[in-house]
Amino acid sequence: MTETPESRAGVTDVDLSGTTALVTGSTSGIGREAALSLGRLGADVLVHGRDETAGNEVVDELVDAGSDARFVEADFASIEDVNALAETVRTETSELDVLLNNAGGLFRTGRLTDAGVEYTFHVNHLAPYLLTTNLLGHLAPDARVVTTASEAHRGAQPNWDAVTSVDDYSTFGAYSRSKLANIQFSIELAHRLDAADDEITSNALHPGAIPGSGFARFLPGPIPRAMQLLDGLPFVTSVDDGAAALVNLAASDRLEGVSGRYFDQQQIRTPSSAALDPDSQHDLWTRSAEFLDIDVPLSEASTQG
Ligand SMILES: NC(=O)c1ccc[n+]([C@@H]2O[C@H](COP(=O)([O-])OP(=O)(O)OC[C@H]3O[C@@H](n4cnc5c(N)ncnc54)[C@H](OP(=O)(O)O)[C@@H]3O)[C@@H](O)[C@H]2O)c1
């Protein structure tokens, strides 16, 4: 029998009929395979990315599998696009049961976005922060928010100068910092939801080292091709196994109520001490709102009354 992400996650008996999932970054890689898997389990799926052709191919496969699917285009470097994506979700679905914050990548050249923020940090962290907090009122009471981080976070410490300047830009430095932010965001969200007596869960994960996805495509010269050649070797993770890690967090009954955790593929793992620092998590949450010029979401003031 062919192995699928849902069989690798042990959730083939889960029925997601009547639920809706948004999978960001599902035009390619692990997001694509996770979106298809959730569709096979019965979910209606919103496919997201910038590549409309690739997005519509995923939608066609989902529709063939019986899912009510559509593609929504949004560039995560644009605040306007992310807000428009949230608005589309609000107007076209009754509520959202699964939000997979998966879009992201490794970017060769340093530049600042219109928000004055380094591009990698903006796309990989600020955009999912904005999308999630914008959609909070539209999430089902038992919704699951899952954020794709990386073991690359272990090399990073918060550095606000590097988030607002590209003078000393390093591709891997910027990537690691953004993935540290993914974990801190996910844990801080879990704490704030819990403090508001909300049952929505929030977890982050490392999906594995996956050379077979489109991950390296923005890197120079022969690197993307060399990465693809590693695909299939025993010490690397397949795209389906990476997708299984996402599907596990989105659908497994075993994880009901589990929140504020970091997973290495399908196992709970302790992230770096920087990721677990509560002051730093709080700082990231409030500074992210400042960058976006929005009220601090799930603050004591916003949850009172
Ligand atoms: N591959 C690995 O080894 C690895 C390891 C650890 C963590 N991760 C994480 O896993 C996630 C998925 O990556 P992948 O490996 O599956 O790579 P991928 O095949 O390149 O997929 C990345 C997805 O993100 C979307 N995306 C990238 N930039 C975007 C932007 N500016 N606006 C909107 N969407 C954007 C892409 O869509 P469009 O091209 O259509 O815009 C694509 O659907 C990422 O968060 C990555 O950091 C990957």
The ligand as an ORCA input file, in Angstrom:
! r2SCAN-3c Opt
* xyz 0 1
  N      12.916     22.014      3.589
  C      13.536     21.997      4.760
  O      14.596     21.377      4.940
  C      12.928     22.735      5.935
  C      13.480     22.513      7.220
  C      12.925     23.180      8.312
  C      11.848     24.044      8.122
  N      11.344     24.256      6.863
  C      10.213     25.186      6.716
  O       9.148     24.516      6.065
  C       8.284     25.480      5.459
  C       7.899     25.014      4.070
  O       9.073     24.956      3.274
  P       9.335     23.858      2.149
  O      10.577     23.155      2.546
  O       8.115     23.083      1.852
  O       9.747     24.826      0.933
  P       8.997     25.242     -0.416
  O       8.715     24.042     -1.233
  O       9.851     26.321     -0.983
  O       7.596     25.860      0.077
  C       7.529     27.168      0.594
  C       6.115     27.699      0.454
  O       6.083     29.031      1.022
  C       5.530     29.932      0.096
  N       6.179     31.241      0.173
  C       7.502     31.528      0.146
  N       7.684     32.867      0.166
  C       6.445     33.432      0.200
  C       5.976     34.777      0.218
  N       6.791     35.848      0.176
  N       4.634     34.997      0.257
  C       3.775     33.945      0.269
  N       4.157     32.649      0.246
  C       5.483     32.398      0.206
  C       5.775     29.310     -1.281
  O       4.744     29.730     -2.164
  P       4.982     30.546     -3.557
  O       6.253     30.089     -4.145
  O       3.748     30.205     -4.360
  O       4.983     31.965     -3.133
  C       5.668     27.817     -0.995
  O       4.335     27.382     -1.112
  C       9.030     26.806      5.528
  O       8.496     27.594      6.577
  C      10.467     26.395      5.852
  O      11.165     27.409      6.539
  C      11.851     23.606      5.776
*
